[in-house]
Amino acid sequence: MKIVTVCGHGLGSSFMVEMNINKALSEFGLDDIEVSHSDLGSVTNADADIFVVGKDLADATSSLDNVITLDTLIDYPELKTKLEAALKEKGKL
Amino acid sequence: MEKKLDSLLNANTIKIFDNSAQRISWKDAVKMCLEPLLENGSIEKRYIDAVISTVEKTGPYINLGNSIALPHSRPENGVLKIGMTLLKLSEPVDIQDSDHRAQLFFGLAATDNNSHLDALAALSNTLMNQSKVDKLKTAENVEEIIKIIFHE
C-alpha cells in the first residue's frame, strides 16, 4: 500500500506531512506502507492508494480518489484521526 | 549535501519584528522573512517575487496552519544555495484573508528536492510541539528563540 502527500511545490509542506504520517504509522504498528511526497503537477491516481492534501488543494485534487483533506497541515492529532479512519476503510486497521 | 538546521537557523537568519505598533501586510512579512537569505547570498531577489506572485495567483499555499507560514518557492526561481530563516511577529497577519493568519514565518530556500529535508525534519519536530510553538510566539529576543528551538 502507498500513501502520497501532495502540495504545490512538493518541497516543504508535503514532506512535513509525510513525516507525521510515518510517525502515525509506527504508532499504529504498521510497517508495510510506503509513504512519499509529491507536487500537484506530477501526481496521478496510479501513484497511491491514499492521498493526503491541505484543504486549499482540495479542489485542485478533485480528480484523485481516496483523498484525505487536512484543515491544518501540521496538526498531528487531526492527521492521525483522519488517517486512522482511512486505513480502517482500507482494511489495514 | 544535507545541512543541519542549526547551521541554517541562527542569529543571522532569525528576526523579530514588533507589528503591534507598525502594521504590516503579509507581503511585507514575506519580504522581511526572506531578506536575510538575500543578504547571505542564498537567493536572488526574484525568489521573493516568485513567492508573492504564486500566493497572489494560486492562494496562500505558504500557510501551514497553527499561525505558522513557510514562504518558499522552487529552486529554479532564484535559489543559489540552501537557506532557512525565521521572522517572528508580535501578532499574526492575514495572508490574503482572515482564514489564513500567521505569526511565525519560516523562510526556506531549497536547491533541489532533497538537500533541505534533514533541516526541515528537525524544524517539523519543533513545530509539532505545541508548547514550543507557544513559547516561540511570545519570545522576546533571538537568543530566546534559539534556546527554544535547539536547547529545550
Boltz contact constraints between the chains, C-beta under 6 A:
constraints:
  - contact:
      token1: [A, 8]
      token2: [B, 61]
      max_distance: 6.0
  - contact:
      token1: [A, 9]
      token2: [B, 74]
      max_distance: 6.0
  - contact:
      token1: [A, 11]
      token2: [B, 110]
      max_distance: 6.0
  - contact:
      token1: [A, 12]
      token2: [B, 70]
      max_distance: 6.0
  - contact:
      token1: [A, 12]
      token2: [B, 72]
      max_distance: 6.0
  - contact:
      token1: [A, 12]
      token2: [B, 108]
      max_distance: 6.0
  - contact:
      token1: [A, 13]
      token2: [B, 64]
      max_distance: 6.0
  - contact:
      token1: [A, 15]
      token2: [B, 117]
      max_distance: 6.0
  - contact:
      token1: [A, 15]
      token2: [B, 120]
      max_distance: 6.0
  - contact:
      token1: [A, 16]
      token2: [B, 124]
      max_distance: 6.0
  - contact:
      token1: [A, 19]
      token2: [B, 121]
      max_distance: 6.0
  - contact:
      token1: [A, 19]
      token2: [B, 124]
      max_distance: 6.0
  - contact:
      token1: [A, 56]
      token2: [B, 59]
      max_distance: 6.0
  - contact:
      token1: [A, 72]
      token2: [B, 65]
      max_distance: 6.0
  - contact:
      token1: [A, 72]
      token2: [B, 66]
      max_distance: 6.0
  - contact:
      token1: [A, 73]
      token2: [B, 64]
      max_distance: 6.0
  - contact:
      token1: [A, 73]
      token2: [B, 65]
      max_distance: 6.0
  - contact:
      token1: [A, 74]
      token2: [B, 64]
      max_distance: 6.0
  - contact:
      token1: [A, 74]
      token2: [B, 65]
      max_distance: 6.0
  - contact:
      token1: [A, 74]
      token2: [B, 127]
      max_distance: 6.0
  - contact:
      token1: [A, 76]
      token2: [B, 128]
      max_distance: 6.0
